[in-house]
Structure formats: C-alpha cells, structure tokens
Amino acid sequence: MTPAKIQEVGRLWSAALVLSTLLAAAAVRWPLPLPIVPAVVVALVLGPPLLLALVVLLRWRLPAAAQGGEWPQATESVASEPERH
C-alpha cells in the first residue's frame, strides 16, 4: 500500500473515531431516548449506501479504447489448432 493510501485510510479512520467519540459524549449528556421519526430512520439507514453508490457512479470511468478493453481476439475460439480438429 502506498504512503498516500495509508494517510487517506488513517484520516478516514480518525474521522470515524472522532465521530464515535462525539456520539458517545452526546449519549452521556442527553440520556433521554429520541422520538422515532420514520422519515429520519429511513434517511439514516438508506442515505449512506445511496451516497456511496452515487460517489462510485460519478467516479467510475471506463478505459479508453487505446488503454484496453476487449481484445480483438476475444470473439475467436480459445482452442488451439490441434484441439479444433
């Protein structure tokens, strides 16, 4: 793994740790249960996966024709000459 990737993972992990700490501190300070609002529950459950899917779709790039893709021989048989007979 490259040092840049390690730093990126470290930053993401640190952000998750800070968020977890803030949520734990909020639970201590606000011990009463929150009212259940169905719209908020649906947003919290479906929101992150949908946002992740959106990010993946926006960043996904197919390789250009010169960079790869299908090989011209991909439609031909993979059997060798002696196997064809």
N, C-alpha and C positions, 0 to 999 in steps of 0.2 A: 504494500500500500504506500502511496506517495505521501510525503510530508503534508502536502496541501489537503489531501483527503483526510489525513489524521486530524489536522486542525479543524476541518469542517465538521467531522464527526464529534470532536471534542467540544466545539461550540454548540452543536445541537444537543449533546448530552448535558452540557452545563445549563442550557436554557431549560431543558426538561427538569433538571434538578431544582433550579430556581422556581419554576412554576409549581412543582410539587411542594416545595417549602412554603410558598405563599398560600397554597391551598390548605396545607396543614395549619398554618398560623390563622387563617380565616376560620377554620373549623373550631379552633380553641376560642377565638374571640366571639364567634357567632354560633353558639351551640344549639339554637333552635332550628328544627328542620325547616327547609324551604318548602313552600307550597308547590305541588306538582302541576306544572302547566304543560299540557300535551304538545303544544307548538314548540316550546323551548326544548323539551325532551327529544322530539324528532329532529330539531336543528342540531342539537348536540350529538346525537347518535349518527345522523346521516351527513352532517356538514363536513367533518374532516375527511371521510372517504371520497366524497364528491369533489372537494377541493383538491385532494391529491390526484384524482383522476383528471381533473382539469389541468393541473400543472403538467402531468405526464403527457397529455394530448397536445398541449401548447409547445412543449419542448421536444417532442418526438419528431425526428427528421429521418426520412428515408434516404439511403445513399443515392448519390447522383449516378447516372449511367456509367460514367468513367471510373467511379470508385468501386464498383462491384455490382451486386445484384445477381440476377440469374446468369449462369454461364451459357454460352451459345450451345454447348453440347448437352444441356440439361434435358432437352427433349429427346435425345438419342438414347438408345439402349445402353445400359452399363455393362452388358455382357461382352466378353472378348470374342474375337473372330472364331476361335475353335469351339466356344460354347454355343454359338449361334447355329451351328450345323447339327 
